[in-house]
Amino acid sequence: MGPASLILLIFAGVAFAGGGLLASRLLATSTRNSQKGQTYECGVPTQGTTWNQMNVGYYLFALLFLVFDVELVFLYPWAVVAKKTGLLALVEIVIFLFILFLGFLYAHRKGALKWM
């Protein structure tokens, strides 16, 4: 276990991804025609313009969901070892949750949590 294994792992990852792309390029048949280039959604022919602008609020809401979802990923390992590490772990998680709560308050004041 050292730098050589990390280099080998990176090389293996690049070779695996590149090999898959190369195999797809070589083995897949590819034909291009106008029908393949058309916009397709659920079998219904498109009418009018296909350009739809989305409200940025949906994006902000999704990012906030990811932040609080990842928070749970950090809380689970802490809960497993909290009894062993004692008071220090409790202080650290309280600081972590306080910073997260400040982010929640900031998002709430900016109106990011208001659904359209």
Summary of the structure (lengths in Angstrom):
residues: 116
radius of gyration: 24.2
end to end distance: 52.1
largest distance: 66.6
contacts: 196
relative contact order: 0.07
helix: 68%
strand: 2%
